[in-house]
Amino acid sequence: MRRIRRQELPPTPVFFHAAQRSVRVNVEAAVIAPLSRHLGLTLGSVVRFHNLPEPGVKKTDRFLTSGVQLTFEGPGTELQGD
C-alpha cells in the first residue's frame, strides 16, 4: 500500500473593492498519491467566489482537476521529507 499525501494550498488573498463592496476568494486543495519516487497522481479541487459577478454569471465556480506529477532530482536538489 502506498502513502497518500494531502497538500493544502493557502487561499489566495481576498480582494476588496471598496466602492463596489466586491469580494473575491480563491481556495485550492490537492491530494497526491505517489506511485514511485518520481511519479504521482494528483486530484484537486478549486473553488472561486465573487460576490458581485457579471450579469448572467454565478457567484461560485467549482473545478475538479487531475494530473500527473513528475519529480526530478539532481545535484543539490535532494528532497527532504518525512
mmCIF file of the N, C-alpha and C atoms, coordinates in Angstrom:
data_MODEL
# 
_entry.id   MODEL 
# 
loop_
_atom_site.group_PDB 
_atom_site.id 
_atom_site.type_symbol 
_atom_site.label_atom_id 
_atom_site.label_alt_id 
_atom_site.label_comp_id 
_atom_site.label_asym_id 
_atom_site.label_entity_id 
_atom_site.label_seq_id 
_atom_site.pdbx_PDB_ins_code 
_atom_site.Cartn_x 
_atom_site.Cartn_y 
_atom_site.Cartn_z 
_atom_site.occupancy 
_atom_site.B_iso_or_equiv 
_atom_site.pdbx_formal_charge 
_atom_site.auth_seq_id 
_atom_site.auth_comp_id 
_atom_site.auth_asym_id 
_atom_site.auth_atom_id 
_atom_site.pdbx_PDB_model_num 
ATOM 1   N N  . MET A 1 1  ? 0.841   -1.183 0.000   1.00 0.00 ? 1  MET A N  1 
ATOM 2   C CA . MET A 1 1  ? 0.000   0.000  0.000   1.00 0.00 ? 1  MET A CA 1 
ATOM 3   C C  . MET A 1 1  ? 0.879   1.235  0.000   1.00 0.00 ? 1  MET A C  1 
ATOM 4   N N  . ARG A 1 2  ? 0.525   2.176  -0.810  1.00 0.00 ? 2  ARG A N  1 
ATOM 5   C CA . ARG A 1 2  ? 1.333   3.381  -0.950  1.00 0.00 ? 2  ARG A CA 1 
ATOM 6   C C  . ARG A 1 2  ? 0.792   4.500  -0.074  1.00 0.00 ? 2  ARG A C  1 
ATOM 7   N N  . ARG A 1 3  ? 1.690   5.395  0.286   1.00 0.00 ? 3  ARG A N  1 
ATOM 8   C CA . ARG A 1 3  ? 1.314   6.550  1.100   1.00 0.00 ? 3  ARG A CA 1 
ATOM 9   C C  . ARG A 1 3  ? 0.566   7.572  0.258   1.00 0.00 ? 3  ARG A C  1 
ATOM 10  N N  . ILE A 1 4  ? -0.404  8.205  0.848   1.00 0.00 ? 4  ILE A N  1 
ATOM 11  C CA . ILE A 1 4  ? -1.119  9.287  0.185   1.00 0.00 ? 4  ILE A CA 1 
ATOM 12  C C  . ILE A 1 4  ? -0.848  10.557 0.962   1.00 0.00 ? 4  ILE A C  1 
ATOM 13  N N  . ARG A 1 5  ? -0.413  11.573 0.256   1.00 0.00 ? 5  ARG A N  1 
ATOM 14  C CA . ARG A 1 5  ? -0.132  12.851 0.893   1.00 0.00 ? 5  ARG A CA 1 
ATOM 15  C C  . ARG A 1 5  ? -1.226  13.844 0.543   1.00 0.00 ? 5  ARG A C  1 
ATOM 16  N N  . ARG A 1 6  ? -1.571  14.630 1.501   1.00 0.00 ? 6  ARG A N  1 
ATOM 17  C CA . ARG A 1 6  ? -2.553  15.687 1.260   1.00 0.00 ? 6  ARG A CA 1 
ATOM 18  C C  . ARG A 1 6  ? -1.830  17.019 1.318   1.00 0.00 ? 6  ARG A C  1 
ATOM 19  N N  . GLN A 1 7  ? -2.062  17.831 0.324   1.00 0.00 ? 7  GLN A N  1 
ATOM 20  C CA . GLN A 1 7  ? -1.411  19.127 0.262   1.00 0.00 ? 7  GLN A CA 1 
ATOM 21  C C  . GLN A 1 7  ? -2.491  20.188 0.151   1.00 0.00 ? 7  GLN A C  1 
ATOM 22  N N  . GLU A 1 8  ? -2.495  21.104 1.096   1.00 0.00 ? 8  GLU A N  1 
ATOM 23  C CA . GLU A 1 8  ? -3.454  22.199 1.029   1.00 0.00 ? 8  GLU A CA 1 
ATOM 24  C C  . GLU A 1 8  ? -2.702  23.479 0.721   1.00 0.00 ? 8  GLU A C  1 
ATOM 25  N N  . LEU A 1 9  ? -3.136  24.134 -0.310  1.00 0.00 ? 9  LEU A N  1 
ATOM 26  C CA . LEU A 1 9  ? -2.522  25.397 -0.676  1.00 0.00 ? 9  LEU A CA 1 
ATOM 27  C C  . LEU A 1 9  ? -3.265  26.521 0.038   1.00 0.00 ? 9  LEU A C  1 
ATOM 28  N N  . PRO A 1 10 ? -2.547  27.500 0.560   1.00 0.00 ? 10 PRO A N  1 
ATOM 29  C CA . PRO A 1 10 ? -3.235  28.586 1.251   1.00 0.00 ? 10 PRO A CA 1 
ATOM 30  C C  . PRO A 1 10 ? -4.123  29.348 0.271   1.00 0.00 ? 10 PRO A C  1 
ATOM 31  N N  . PRO A 1 11 ? -5.232  29.879 0.759   1.00 0.00 ? 11 PRO A N  1 
ATOM 32  C CA . PRO A 1 11 ? -6.099  30.641 -0.141  1.00 0.00 ? 11 PRO A CA 1 
ATOM 33  C C  . PRO A 1 11 ? -5.375  31.875 -0.660  1.00 0.00 ? 11 PRO A C  1 
ATOM 34  N N  . THR A 1 12 ? -5.696  32.248 -1.879  1.00 0.00 ? 12 THR A N  1 
ATOM 35  C CA . THR A 1 12 ? -5.125  33.470 -2.425  1.00 0.00 ? 12 THR A CA 1 
ATOM 36  C C  . THR A 1 12 ? -5.714  34.644 -1.664  1.00 0.00 ? 12 THR A C  1 
ATOM 37  N N  . PRO A 1 13 ? -5.065  35.784 -1.701  1.00 0.00 ? 13 PRO A N  1 
ATOM 38  C CA . PRO A 1 13 ? -5.567  36.923 -0.935  1.00 0.00 ? 13 PRO A CA 1 
ATOM 39  C C  . PRO A 1 13 ? -7.008  37.273 -1.312  1.00 0.00 ? 13 PRO A C  1 
ATOM 40  N N  . VAL A 1 14 ? -7.731  37.757 -0.354  1.00 0.00 ? 14 VAL A N  1 
ATOM 41  C CA . VAL A 1 14 ? -9.095  38.220 -0.599  1.00 0.00 ? 14 VAL A CA 1 
ATOM 42  C C  . VAL A 1 14 ? -8.985  39.635 -1.148  1.00 0.00 ? 14 VAL A C  1 
ATOM 43  N N  . PHE A 1 15 ? -9.625  39.854 -2.280  1.00 0.00 ? 15 PHE A N  1 
ATOM 44  C CA . PHE A 1 15 ? -9.562  41.167 -2.921  1.00 0.00 ? 15 PHE A CA 1 
ATOM 45  C C  . PHE A 1 15 ? -10.843 41.943 -2.627  1.00 0.00 ? 15 PHE A C  1 
ATOM 46  N N  . PHE A 1 16 ? -10.688 43.148 -2.109  1.00 0.00 ? 16 PHE A N  1 
ATOM 47  C CA . PHE A 1 16 ? -11.826 44.012 -1.808  1.00 0.00 ? 16 PHE A CA 1 
ATOM 48  C C  . PHE A 1 16 ? -11.791 45.224 -2.720  1.00 0.00 ? 16 PHE A C  1 
ATOM 49  N N  . HIS A 1 17 ? -12.926 45.631 -3.215  1.00 0.00 ? 17 HIS A N  1 
ATOM 50  C CA . HIS A 1 17 ? -13.054 46.877 -3.960  1.00 0.00 ? 17 HIS A CA 1 
ATOM 51  C C  . HIS A 1 17 ? -14.069 47.713 -3.193  1.00 0.00 ? 17 HIS A C  1 
ATOM 52  N N  . ALA A 1 18 ? -13.598 48.714 -2.474  1.00 0.00 ? 18 ALA A N  1 
ATOM 53  C CA . ALA A 1 18 ? -14.442 49.451 -1.528  1.00 0.00 ? 18 ALA A CA 1 
ATOM 54  C C  . ALA A 1 18 ? -15.657 50.094 -2.182  1.00 0.00 ? 18 ALA A C  1 
ATOM 55  N N  . ALA A 1 19 ? -15.504 50.656 -3.368  1.00 0.00 ? 19 ALA A N  1 
ATOM 56  C CA . ALA A 1 19 ? -16.620 51.366 -3.999  1.00 0.00 ? 19 ALA A CA 1 
ATOM 57  C C  . ALA A 1 19 ? -17.765 50.412 -4.337  1.00 0.00 ? 19 ALA A C  1 
ATOM 58  N N  . GLN A 1 20 ? -17.447 49.191 -4.749  1.00 0.00 ? 20 GLN A N  1 
ATOM 59  C CA . GLN A 1 20 ? -18.485 48.232 -5.140  1.00 0.00 ? 20 GLN A CA 1 
ATOM 60  C C  . GLN A 1 20 ? -18.778 47.206 -4.050  1.00 0.00 ? 20 GLN A C  1 
ATOM 61  N N  . ARG A 1 21 ? -17.998 47.214 -2.972  1.00 0.00 ? 21 ARG A N  1 
ATOM 62  C CA . ARG A 1 21 ? -18.110 46.200 -1.913  1.00 0.00 ? 21 ARG A CA 1 
ATOM 63  C C  . ARG A 1 21 ? -17.958 44.801 -2.497  1.00 0.00 ? 21 ARG A C  1 
ATOM 64  N N  . SER A 1 22 ? -16.992 44.673 -3.376  1.00 0.00 ? 22 SER A N  1 
ATOM 65  C CA . SER A 1 22 ? -16.729 43.418 -4.069  1.00 0.00 ? 22 SER A CA 1 
ATOM 66  C C  . SER A 1 22 ? -15.723 42.578 -3.292  1.00 0.00 ? 22 SER A C  1 
ATOM 67  N N  . VAL A 1 23 ? -15.981 41.271 -3.206  1.00 0.00 ? 23 VAL A N  1 
ATOM 68  C CA . VAL A 1 23 ? -15.077 40.342 -2.524  1.00 0.00 ? 23 VAL A CA 1 
ATOM 69  C C  . VAL A 1 23 ? -14.815 39.171 -3.457  1.00 0.00 ? 23 VAL A C  1 
ATOM 70  N N  . ARG A 1 24 ? -13.545 38.780 -3.601  1.00 0.00 ? 24 ARG A N  1 
ATOM 71  C CA . ARG A 1 24 ? -13.158 37.612 -4.388  1.00 0.00 ? 24 ARG A CA 1 
ATOM 72  C C  . ARG A 1 24 ? -12.269 36.716 -3.539  1.00 0.00 ? 24 ARG A C  1 
ATOM 73  N N  . VAL A 1 25 ? -12.578 35.418 -3.534  1.00 0.00 ? 25 VAL A N  1 
ATOM 74  C CA . VAL A 1 25 ? -11.795 34.454 -2.762  1.00 0.00 ? 25 VAL A CA 1 
ATOM 75  C C  . VAL A 1 25 ? -11.551 33.232 -3.637  1.00 0.00 ? 25 VAL A C  1 
ATOM 76  N N  . ASN A 1 26 ? -10.308 32.765 -3.674  1.00 0.00 ? 26 ASN A N  1 
ATOM 77  C CA . ASN A 1 26 ? -9.936  31.539 -4.379  1.00 0.00 ? 26 ASN A CA 1 
ATOM 78  C C  . ASN A 1 26 ? -9.328  30.571 -3.381  1.00 0.00 ? 26 ASN A C  1 
ATOM 79  N N  . VAL A 1 27 ? -9.805  29.318 -3.362  1.00 0.00 ? 27 VAL A N  1 
ATOM 80  C CA . VAL A 1 27 ? -9.279  28.306 -2.452  1.00 0.00 ? 27 VAL A CA 1 
ATOM 81  C C  . VAL A 1 27 ? -8.973  27.057 -3.267  1.00 0.00 ? 27 VAL A C  1 
ATOM 82  N N  . GLU A 1 28 ? -7.787  26.465 -3.049  1.00 0.00 ? 28 GLU A N  1 
ATOM 83  C CA . GLU A 1 28 ? -7.373  25.265 -3.761  1.00 0.00 ? 28 GLU A CA 1 
ATOM 84  C C  . GLU A 1 28 ? -6.905  24.203 -2.775  1.00 0.00 ? 28 GLU A C  1 
ATOM 85  N N  . ALA A 1 29 ? -7.180  22.952 -3.089  1.00 0.00 ? 29 ALA A N  1 
ATOM 86  C CA . ALA A 1 29 ? -6.693  21.823 -2.292  1.00 0.00 ? 29 ALA A CA 1 
ATOM 87  C C  . ALA A 1 29 ? -6.386  20.674 -3.243  1.00 0.00 ? 29 ALA A C  1 
ATOM 88  N N  . ALA A 1 30 ? -5.381  19.870 -2.917  1.00 0.00 ? 30 ALA A N  1 
ATOM 89  C CA . ALA A 1 30 ? -4.999  18.752 -3.781  1.00 0.00 ? 30 ALA A CA 1 
ATOM 90  C C  . ALA A 1 30 ? -4.554  17.557 -2.951  1.00 0.00 ? 30 ALA A C  1 
ATOM 91  N N  . VAL A 1 31 ? -4.789  16.388 -3.506  1.00 0.00 ? 31 VAL A N  1 
ATOM 92  C CA . VAL A 1 31 ? -4.329  15.136 -2.911  1.00 0.00 ? 31 VAL A CA 1 
ATOM 93  C C  . VAL A 1 31 ? -3.337  14.524 -3.895  1.00 0.00 ? 31 VAL A C  1 
ATOM 94  N N  . ILE A 1 32 ? -2.194  14.071 -3.375  1.00 0.00 ? 32 ILE A N  1 
ATOM 95  C CA . ILE A 1 32 ? -1.161  13.472 -4.223  1.00 0.00 ? 32 ILE A CA 1 
ATOM 96  C C  . ILE A 1 32 ? -0.963  12.029 -3.794  1.00 0.00 ? 32 ILE A C  1 
ATOM 97  N N  . ALA A 1 33 ? -1.065  11.101 -4.752  1.00 0.00 ? 33 ALA A N  1 
ATOM 98  C CA . ALA A 1 33 ? -0.845  9.677  -4.481  1.00 0.00 ? 33 ALA A CA 1 
ATOM 99  C C  . ALA A 1 33 ? 0.439   9.265  -5.202  1.00 0.00 ? 33 ALA A C  1 
ATOM 100 N N  . PRO A 1 34 ? 1.538   9.125  -4.466  1.00 0.00 ? 34 PRO A N  1 
ATOM 101 C CA . PRO A 1 34 ? 2.796   8.743  -5.106  1.00 0.00 ? 34 PRO A CA 1 
ATOM 102 C C  . PRO A 1 34 ? 2.725   7.312  -5.639  1.00 0.00 ? 34 PRO A C  1 
ATOM 103 N N  . LEU A 1 35 ? 3.149   7.136  -6.883  1.00 0.00 ? 35 LEU A N  1 
ATOM 104 C CA . LEU A 1 35 ? 3.237   5.806  -7.479  1.00 0.00 ? 35 LEU A CA 1 
ATOM 105 C C  . LEU A 1 35 ? 4.661   5.271  -7.389  1.00 0.00 ? 35 LEU A C  1 
ATOM 106 N N  . SER A 1 36 ? 5.611   6.181  -7.405  1.00 0.00 ? 36 SER A N  1 
ATOM 107 C CA . SER A 1 36 ? 7.021   5.830  -7.243  1.00 0.00 ? 36 SER A CA 1 
ATOM 108 C C  . SER A 1 36 ? 7.719   7.062  -6.683  1.00 0.00 ? 36 SER A C  1 
ATOM 109 N N  . ARG A 1 37 ? 9.044   6.993  -6.601  1.00 0.00 ? 37 ARG A N  1 
ATOM 110 C CA . ARG A 1 37 ? 9.790   8.129  -6.046  1.00 0.00 ? 37 ARG A CA 1 
ATOM 111 C C  . ARG A 1 37 ? 9.669   9.379  -6.923  1.00 0.00 ? 37 ARG A C  1 
ATOM 112 N N  . HIS A 1 38 ? 9.461   9.186  -8.217  1.00 0.00 ? 38 HIS A N  1 
ATOM 113 C CA . HIS A 1 38 ? 9.450   10.308 -9.151  1.00 0.00 ? 38 HIS A CA 1 
ATOM 114 C C  . HIS A 1 38 ? 8.103   10.555 -9.828  1.00 0.00 ? 38 HIS A C  1 
ATOM 115 N N  . LEU A 1 39 ? 7.100   9.730  -9.562  1.00 0.00 ? 39 LEU A N  1 
ATOM 116 C CA . LEU A 1 39 ? 5.834   9.829  -10.260 1.00 0.00 ? 39 LEU A CA 1 
ATOM 117 C C  . LEU A 1 39 ? 4.670   9.763  -9.284  1.00 0.00 ? 39 LEU A C  1 
ATOM 118 N N  . GLY A 1 40 ? 3.679   10.612 -9.490  1.00 0.00 ? 40 GLY A N  1 
ATOM 119 C CA . GLY A 1 40 ? 2.498   10.597 -8.632  1.00 0.00 ? 40 GLY A CA 1 
ATOM 120 C C  . GLY A 1 40 ? 1.277   11.088 -9.388  1.00 0.00 ? 40 GLY A C  1 
ATOM 121 N N  . LEU A 1 41 ? 0.112   10.715 -8.905  1.00 0.00 ? 41 LEU A N  1 
ATOM 122 C CA . LEU A 1 41 ? -1.150  11.184 -9.460  1.00 0.00 ? 41 LEU A CA 1 
ATOM 123 C C  . LEU A 1 41 ? -1.726  12.238 -8.528  1.00 0.00 ? 41 LEU A C  1 
ATOM 124 N N  . THR A 1 42 ? -2.309  13.285 -9.085  1.00 0.00 ? 42 THR A N  1 
ATOM 125 C CA . THR A 1 42 ? -2.901  14.335 -8.268  1.00 0.00 ? 42 THR A CA 1 
ATOM 126 C C  . THR A 1 42 ? -4.380  14.486 -8.596  1.00 0.00 ? 42 THR A C  1 
ATOM 127 N N  . LEU A 1 43 ? -5.146  14.818 -7.586  1.00 0.00 ? 43 LEU A N  1 
ATOM 128 C CA . LEU A 1 43 ? -6.565  15.120 -7.734  1.00 0.00 ? 43 LEU A CA 1 
ATOM 129 C C  . LEU A 1 43 ? -6.819  16.349 -6.883  1.00 0.00 ? 43 LEU A C  1 
ATOM 130 N N  . GLY A 1 44 ? -7.405  17.363 -7.486  1.00 0.00 ? 44 GLY A N  1 
ATOM 131 C CA . GLY A 1 44 ? -7.577  18.608 -6.754  1.00 0.00 ? 44 GLY A CA 1 
ATOM 132 C C  . GLY A 1 44 ? -8.945  19.224 -6.937  1.00 0.00 ? 44 GLY A C  1 
ATOM 133 N N  . SER A 1 45 ? -9.185  20.248 -6.152  1.00 0.00 ? 45 SER A N  1 
ATOM 134 C CA . SER A 1 45 ? -10.431 20.981 -6.196  1.00 0.00 ? 45 SER A CA 1 
ATOM 135 C C  . SER A 1 45 ? -10.122 22.471 -6.063  1.00 0.00 ? 45 SER A C  1 
ATOM 136 N N  . VAL A 1 46 ? -10.811 23.278 -6.847  1.00 0.00 ? 46 VAL A N  1 
ATOM 137 C CA . VAL A 1 46 ? -10.660 24.730 -6.797  1.00 0.00 ? 46 VAL A CA 1 
ATOM 138 C C  . VAL A 1 46 ? -12.048 25.334 -6.632  1.00 0.00 ? 46 VAL A C  1 
ATOM 139 N N  . VAL A 1 47 ? -12.170 26.266 -5.697  1.00 0.00 ? 47 VAL A N  1 
ATOM 140 C CA . VAL A 1 47 ? -13.424 26.997 -5.511  1.00 0.00 ? 47 VAL A CA 1 
ATOM 141 C C  . VAL A 1 47 ? -13.100 28.481 -5.628  1.00 0.00 ? 47 VAL A C  1 
ATOM 142 N N  . ARG A 1 48 ? -13.820 29.163 -6.517  1.00 0.00 ? 48 ARG A N  1 
ATOM 143 C CA . ARG A 1 48 ? -13.642 30.599 -6.706  1.00 0.00 ? 48 ARG A CA 1 
ATOM 144 C C  . ARG A 1 48 ? -14.969 31.292 -6.417  1.00 0.00 ? 48 ARG A C  1 
ATOM 145 N N  . PHE A 1 49 ? -14.917 32.325 -5.572  1.00 0.00 ? 49 PHE A N  1 
ATOM 146 C CA . PHE A 1 49 ? -16.111 33.051 -5.185  1.00 0.00 ? 49 PHE A CA 1 
ATOM 147 C C  . PHE A 1 49 ? -15.945 34.523 -5.513  1.00 0.00 ? 49 PHE A C  1 
ATOM 148 N N  . HIS A 1 50 ? -16.981 35.118 -6.087  1.00 0.00 ? 50 HIS A N  1 
ATOM 149 C CA . HIS A 1 50 ? -17.027 36.557 -6.341  1.00 0.00 ? 50 HIS A CA 1 
ATOM 150 C C  . HIS A 1 50 ? -18.448 37.000 -6.038  1.00 0.00 ? 50 HIS A C  1 
ATOM 151 N N  . ASN A 1 51 ? -18.614 37.867 -5.034  1.00 0.00 ? 51 ASN A N  1 
ATOM 152 C CA . ASN A 1 51 ? -19.968 38.213 -4.612  1.00 0.00 ? 51 ASN A CA 1 
ATOM 153 C C  . ASN A 1 51 ? -20.693 39.155 -5.568  1.00 0.00 ? 51 ASN A C  1 
ATOM 154 N N  . LEU A 1 52 ? -19.991 39.832 -6.472  1.00 0.00 ? 52 LEU A N  1 
ATOM 155 C CA . LEU A 1 52 ? -20.624 40.701 -7.466  1.00 0.00 ? 52 LEU A CA 1 
ATOM 156 C C  . LEU A 1 52 ? -20.173 40.302 -8.877  1.00 0.00 ? 52 LEU A C  1 
ATOM 157 N N  . PRO A 1 53 ? -20.622 39.159 -9.364  1.00 0.00 ? 53 PRO A N  1 
ATOM 158 C CA . PRO A 1 53 ? -20.186 38.727 -10.694 1.00 0.00 ? 53 PRO A CA 1 
ATOM 159 C C  . PRO A 1 53 ? -20.890 39.527 -11.794 1.00 0.00 ? 53 PRO A C  1 
ATOM 160 N N  . GLU A 1 54 ? -20.402 39.356 -13.003 1.00 0.00 ? 54 GLU A N  1 
ATOM 161 C CA . GLU A 1 54 ? -21.042 39.974 -14.165 1.00 0.00 ? 54 GLU A CA 1 
ATOM 162 C C  . GLU A 1 54 ? -22.448 39.399 -14.313 1.00 0.00 ? 54 GLU A C  1 
ATOM 163 N N  . PRO A 1 55 ? -23.370 40.139 -14.932 1.00 0.00 ? 55 PRO A N  1 
ATOM 164 C CA . PRO A 1 55 ? -24.721 39.614 -15.123 1.00 0.00 ? 55 PRO A CA 1 
ATOM 165 C C  . PRO A 1 55 ? -24.704 38.288 -15.895 1.00 0.00 ? 55 PRO A C  1 
ATOM 166 N N  . GLY A 1 56 ? -25.473 37.331 -15.396 1.00 0.00 ? 56 GLY A N  1 
ATOM 167 C CA . GLY A 1 56 ? -25.553 36.025 -16.048 1.00 0.00 ? 56 GLY A CA 1 
ATOM 168 C C  . GLY A 1 56 ? -24.488 35.035 -15.609 1.00 0.00 ? 56 GLY A C  1 
ATOM 169 N N  . VAL A 1 57 ? -23.628 35.428 -14.679 1.00 0.00 ? 57 VAL A N  1 
ATOM 170 C CA . VAL A 1 57 ? -22.551 34.559 -14.192 1.00 0.00 ? 57 VAL A CA 1 
ATOM 171 C C  . VAL A 1 57 ? -22.828 34.198 -12.735 1.00 0.00 ? 57 VAL A C  1 
ATOM 172 N N  . LYS A 1 58 ? -22.599 32.943 -12.362 1.00 0.00 ? 58 LYS A N  1 
ATOM 173 C CA . LYS A 1 58 ? -22.817 32.502 -10.981 1.00 0.00 ? 58 LYS A CA 1 
ATOM 174 C C  . LYS A 1 58 ? -21.753 33.084 -10.051 1.00 0.00 ? 58 LYS A C  1 
ATOM 175 N N  . LYS A 1 59 ? -22.079 33.177 -8.766  1.00 0.00 ? 59 LYS A N  1 
ATOM 176 C CA . LYS A 1 59 ? -21.137 33.713 -7.781  1.00 0.00 ? 59 LYS A CA 1 
ATOM 177 C C  . LYS A 1 59 ? -19.991 32.756 -7.482  1.00 0.00 ? 59 LYS A C  1 
ATOM 178 N N  . THR A 1 60 ? -20.254 31.446 -7.516  1.00 0.00 ? 60 THR A N  1 
ATOM 179 C CA . THR A 1 60 ? -19.248 30.464 -7.133  1.00 0.00 ? 60 THR A CA 1 
ATOM 180 C C  . THR A 1 60 ? -18.949 29.527 -8.294  1.00 0.00 ? 60 THR A C  1 
ATOM 181 N N  . ASP A 1 61 ? -17.663 29.344 -8.583  1.00 0.00 ? 61 ASP A N  1 
ATOM 182 C CA . ASP A 1 61 ? -17.203 28.380 -9.584  1.00 0.00 ? 61 ASP A CA 1 
ATOM 183 C C  . ASP A 1 61 ? -16.485 27.261 -8.852  1.00 0.00 ? 61 ASP A C  1 
ATOM 184 N N  . ARG A 1 62 ? -16.711 26.019 -9.290  1.00 0.00 ? 62 ARG A N  1 
ATOM 185 C CA . ARG A 1 62 ? -16.028 24.866 -8.703  1.00 0.00 ? 62 ARG A CA 1 
ATOM 186 C C  . ARG A 1 62 ? -15.408 24.058 -9.825  1.00 0.00 ? 62 ARG A C  1 
ATOM 187 N N  . PHE A 1 63 ? -14.149 23.666 -9.636  1.00 0.00 ? 63 PHE A N  1 
ATOM 188 C CA . PHE A 1 63 ? -13.431 22.880 -10.634 1.00 0.00 ? 63 PHE A CA 1 
ATOM 189 C C  . PHE A 1 63 ? -12.819 21.656 -9.968  1.00 0.00 ? 63 PHE A C  1 
ATOM 190 N N  . LEU A 1 64 ? -12.836 20.532 -10.643 1.00 0.00 ? 64 LEU A N  1 
ATOM 191 C CA . LEU A 1 64 ? -12.075 19.356 -10.238 1.00 0.00 ? 64 LEU A CA 1 
ATOM 192 C C  . LEU A 1 64 ? -10.920 19.213 -11.211 1.00 0.00 ? 64 LEU A C  1 
ATOM 193 N N  . THR A 1 65 ? -9.727  18.995 -10.687 1.00 0.00 ? 65 THR A N  1 
ATOM 194 C CA . THR A 1 65 ? -8.554  18.867 -11.539 1.00 0.00 ? 65 THR A CA 1 
ATOM 195 C C  . THR A 1 65 ? -7.872  17.539 -11.266 1.00 0.00 ? 65 THR A C  1 
ATOM 196 N N  . SER A 1 66 ? -7.180  17.030 -12.259 1.00 0.00 ? 66 SER A N  1 
ATOM 197 C CA . SER A 1 66 ? -6.382  15.813 -12.087 1.00 0.00 ? 66 SER A CA 1 
ATOM 198 C C  . SER A 1 66 ? -5.124  15.963 -12.917 1.00 0.00 ? 66 SER A C  1 
ATOM 199 N N  . GLY A 1 67 ? -4.105  15.219 -12.539 1.00 0.00 ? 67 GLY A N  1 
ATOM 200 C CA . GLY A 1 67 ? -2.863  15.328 -13.280 1.00 0.00 ? 67 GLY A CA 1 
ATOM 201 C C  . GLY A 1 67 ? -1.834  14.315 -12.841 1.00 0.00 ? 67 GLY A C  1 
ATOM 202 N N  . VAL A 1 68 ? -0.717  14.387 -13.513 1.00 0.00 ? 68 VAL A N  1 
ATOM 203 C CA . VAL A 1 68 ? 0.438   13.544 -13.222 1.00 0.00 ? 68 VAL A CA 1 
ATOM 204 C C  . VAL A 1 68 ? 1.538   14.457 -12.711 1.00 0.00 ? 68 VAL A C  1 
ATOM 205 N N  . GLN A 1 69 ? 2.170   14.070 -11.613 1.00 0.00 ? 69 GLN A N  1 
ATOM 206 C CA . GLN A 1 69 ? 3.254   14.857 -11.030 1.00 0.00 ? 69 GLN A CA 1 
ATOM 207 C C  . GLN A 1 69 ? 4.565   14.128 -11.254 1.00 0.00 ? 69 GLN A C  1 
ATOM 208 N N  . LEU A 1 70 ? 5.532   14.828 -11.844 1.00 0.00 ? 70 LEU A N  1 
ATOM 209 C CA . LEU A 1 70 ? 6.874   14.286 -12.029 1.00 0.00 ? 70 LEU A CA 1 
ATOM 210 C C  . LEU A 1 70 ? 7.821   15.061 -11.124 1.00 0.00 ? 70 LEU A C  1 
ATOM 211 N N  . THR A 1 71 ? 8.685   14.346 -10.423 1.00 0.00 ? 71 THR A N  1 
ATOM 212 C CA . THR A 1 71 ? 9.663   14.969 -9.539  1.00 0.00 ? 71 THR A CA 1 
ATOM 213 C C  . THR A 1 71 ? 11.054  14.634 -10.050 1.00 0.00 ? 71 THR A C  1 
ATOM 214 N N  . PHE A 1 72 ? 11.843  15.660 -10.316 1.00 0.00 ? 72 PHE A N  1 
ATOM 215 C CA . PHE A 1 72 ? 13.206  15.471 -10.801 1.00 0.00 ? 72 PHE A CA 1 
ATOM 216 C C  . PHE A 1 72 ? 14.174  15.862 -9.698  1.00 0.00 ? 72 PHE A C  1 
ATOM 217 N N  . GLU A 1 73 ? 15.191  15.059 -9.520  1.00 0.00 ? 73 GLU A N  1 
ATOM 218 C CA . GLU A 1 73 ? 16.222  15.356 -8.537  1.00 0.00 ? 73 GLU A CA 1 
ATOM 219 C C  . GLU A 1 73 ? 17.560  15.414 -9.250  1.00 0.00 ? 73 GLU A C  1 
ATOM 220 N N  . GLY A 1 74 ? 18.381  16.358 -8.850  1.00 0.00 ? 74 GLY A N  1 
ATOM 221 C CA . GLY A 1 74 ? 19.706  16.493 -9.418  1.00 0.00 ? 74 GLY A CA 1 
ATOM 222 C C  . GLY A 1 74 ? 20.671  16.907 -8.326  1.00 0.00 ? 74 GLY A C  1 
ATOM 223 N N  . PRO A 1 75 ? 21.920  17.169 -8.684  1.00 0.00 ? 75 PRO A N  1 
ATOM 224 C CA . PRO A 1 75 ? 22.895  17.594 -7.682  1.00 0.00 ? 75 PRO A CA 1 
ATOM 225 C C  . PRO A 1 75 ? 22.418  18.857 -6.950  1.00 0.00 ? 75 PRO A C  1 
ATOM 226 N N  . GLY A 1 76 ? 22.380  18.759 -5.631  1.00 0.00 ? 76 GLY A N  1 
ATOM 227 C CA . GLY A 1 76 ? 21.982  19.912 -4.825  1.00 0.00 ? 76 GLY A CA 1 
ATOM 228 C C  . GLY A 1 76 ? 20.484  20.092 -4.694  1.00 0.00 ? 76 GLY A C  1 
ATOM 229 N N  . THR A 1 77 ? 19.688  19.198 -5.268  1.00 0.00 ? 77 THR A N  1 
ATOM 230 C CA . THR A 1 77 ? 18.229  19.351 -5.193  1.00 0.00 ? 77 THR A CA 1 
ATOM 231 C C  . THR A 1 77 ? 17.584  18.182 -4.487  1.00 0.00 ? 77 THR A C  1 
ATOM 232 N N  . GLU A 1 78 ? 18.316  17.510 -3.600  1.00 0.00 ? 78 GLU A N  1 
ATOM 233 C CA . GLU A 1 78 ? 17.762  16.374 -2.894  1.00 0.00 ? 78 GLU A CA 1 
ATOM 234 C C  . GLU A 1 78 ? 16.543  16.806 -2.100  1.00 0.00 ? 78 GLU A C  1 
ATOM 235 N N  . LEU A 1 79 ? 15.523  15.985 -2.131  1.00 0.00 ? 79 LEU A N  1 
ATOM 236 C CA . LEU A 1 79 ? 14.296  16.286 -1.417  1.00 0.00 ? 79 LEU A CA 1 
ATOM 237 C C  . LEU A 1 79 ? 14.424  15.847 0.030   1.00 0.00 ? 79 LEU A C  1 
ATOM 238 N N  . GLN A 1 80 ? 13.943  16.680 0.937   1.00 0.00 ? 80 GLN A N  1 
ATOM 239 C CA . GLN A 1 80 ? 13.922  16.322 2.339   1.00 0.00 ? 80 GLN A CA 1 
ATOM 240 C C  . GLN A 1 80 ? 12.478  16.114 2.719   1.00 0.00 ? 80 GLN A C  1 
ATOM 241 N N  . GLY A 1 81 ? 12.161  14.984 3.262   1.00 0.00 ? 81 GLY A N  1 
ATOM 242 C CA . GLY A 1 81 ? 10.769  14.696 3.588   1.00 0.00 ? 81 GLY A CA 1 
ATOM 243 C C  . GLY A 1 81 ? 10.660  13.875 4.838   1.00 0.00 ? 81 GLY A C  1 
ATOM 244 N N  . ASP A 1 82 ? 9.446   13.354 5.010   1.00 0.00 ? 82 ASP A N  1 
ATOM 245 C CA . ASP A 1 82 ? 9.195   12.585 6.203   1.00 0.00 ? 82 ASP A CA 1 
ATOM 246 C C  . ASP A 1 82 ? 9.780   11.208 6.111   1.00 0.00 ? 82 ASP A C  1 
# 
